[in-house]
Amino acid sequence: MTDPTGPLGSRLTDDAQAIARTATIDLGLGYPQLAHPPWLRHLLVAGVDPALAYSSSSSWSAAADAALDAALLEAACRCLGVDEHHAANGLVTFSGSVALDRVLASQLGVGGSVVITSPSVDMVSAMISEHPGVQAVCVPTTGPGFHLDVDAVAASLLADTRSIVITSPDNPSGNIVVADQMHALVTLAMEHDVTLVVDQCFALINPHGIDIPALAEFATPGLRWVMLWDTGKTFGLNHEKLGFVFCSPEVLPGIRERLNVLQYDVSRRQKLLFRAVLDQAHANRWFDELSTTVAANLELVHQASLDVPLVASSPDAGSLTLLDVTEVAEGMTGSVFAGVLLADKGVGVIRAADFFHPLAPSGVRQPEHDHFVRV
């Protein structure tokens, strides 16, 4: 139990301390619980007491809070390999989902349309649907590998298009928007006066060593742009996470205004913890270690798929792969197959159908994609 004689926030309960010492990377129900590296376990144990004390302290000034925000955003820039000056136009959010939702809200408050790709992050079409009068124009990616077609994106732009929203590496295909495509998207956005939004939550997981362009490094004067990243896909810290927004000065006030509707601020404890986590991850080359682990796991999946009628995708990056379970699922949909795996085998996967968004104007998802699961 907490020592009642100690100052508020001076220590954790015994149970919480034990959790911190034995913490694992929590990927969700049915997923393997991976041990934290020693440096991260040390941060969780040794760093959380003072962080709690700071959170309850009344001695913090506005200047101290601003300095902490700047240091945290700069640490994220270093991890992402983008110039630290982008921290000046950055925001910290509860999560990547909150960041994406608030960015969309800032763009769609006056109606219009937004171009998205399919497949892509599962909640984007649902977020757009919450804005009356806004149309989501869905551009299907091409071929069995679900590759981005920039020409198709260009052909989908309407007179009232406000934004283009893509993911790189893509969730769930793992495909990367390469440099030539990023240049083309930047040119397209500037020519049509739309905001380019790129969600890059998997950008630090690079099992094949392929260059993963960051939108911030392609930003030019006059481009309205937003780059998103969050810690959840890289550090599965038992649901503790932060989201980050980096953007052009023109769109920053609108995003901040919408963000303030949802969150007053992120706790100092979270900011202090993740500033240390990001600094130590960069110093300890954690992203290289994680990418090596993912590469080994992808090879295991590939080898296993050779022995059963199972087709595994070959993602460019990210800690994920798509499995076509048509032959092994015996007619089951991806969602039913995922439920059977979890119930019978204790293995967690997600049906991939949610990542394939309805194609306008039918509003119906493509049924042929319901036999995929995301691992």
Phi, psi and omega in degrees: 000159178292137179294114184290345181270349182276162179294153181303128178077012184282340178204165177267166171294160179302320180297315182294322177297319179296320178298317180297319182291327184253016188302145176237164174283110187267105182265357179116172183301126178089357179260154181294140178265109186265139181291141174292150171294157185305319182296325181285322177297321178298317179298318182295322183278308187279336187265346189279329179298306177297329178296318177296320179296319178298320182297327182267359183282143176263003185271355181288140179255168176299324179294321179293319177297317180296321179295321178295317177301314182297317180295321180293316180294322177294322177297319177296319178300317180298317179297320183280350179074028177248157183301136184293346179294341177292342178298334181296335178243051181236158178222149177251133183233171179300324184196172176294326178295318177298318180300312180297317181299316182287326175296314178298319179299323180291333182272331193249011182295339181248020178087197181101199181228161178223136180266126176234165178251160178226125004280159171197183187314133196296326188271359188295317181291326177294321178298317181295323183295343179283355180254105182302138177083359180263133181256131172268118178261112188263127179253112179290139174284169193251152172071175180295340179269358178057060182267146181294136177245101183295324178297322178293324175298314180299318181291342183270352181291135179249172180298331183255016180294129180262326188212154166246125182240120178227170175235142178205118353302147185288145173247107028246004189279337182079007180286147182256139168280108185285171188302315180299320178292321179295317176301316181296320179293321177299313179299317180299315181296321180289320181295327184255005176056048177241162179271131178263120181244125179234118176272119186238045187294337180261013191295339183263005179249104193229076187293338184252002178069022179279140179298130178247097182298137175261132183305322183303329182281353179254000184294134177233156179304135180097345178275129170270118187217155176218130175242131183244145173208152174218162185276346189299321183283343184256326177232104180276068189276064175048047176074007171273127184202165172224150172251154181229138175241125170239136189204173175283154182302331184294327185261350184302312182301319181294320178293317179299319180299316179290325179295322181294340176293326187263323183221135176287315177188171172266146184298148177299324180302314179296318181295315180296317180298311186283337172297315178293318180300313182294318179298315182289324178298318179294315182292326183266007179054042181300324184293325175294317180297315180296318180296323177296318178297316180297319179299318179295319180293321177298322178294322177297317178298317180298315180296320180295325182290343179287338185264352181225160179285068185229131181251117180256137178285164178245085184292146175293321185202180181087161182260059185202161173208155176260135176246129172270111188256021184307314187281322186274341185274357176051051176085357179286150172286167179300322182292319178293317179299319178298319179295321179294317179301316182292317184288318187269328186244350183070023182253128182262124171223171180236135176296136186275350184302328182294340181274348177263107191277154179301137178270125176291148002268002187289327183071018183244135176289152181286117185295336183292348180266002183279000177258015175259146167234151178258128178254000000 
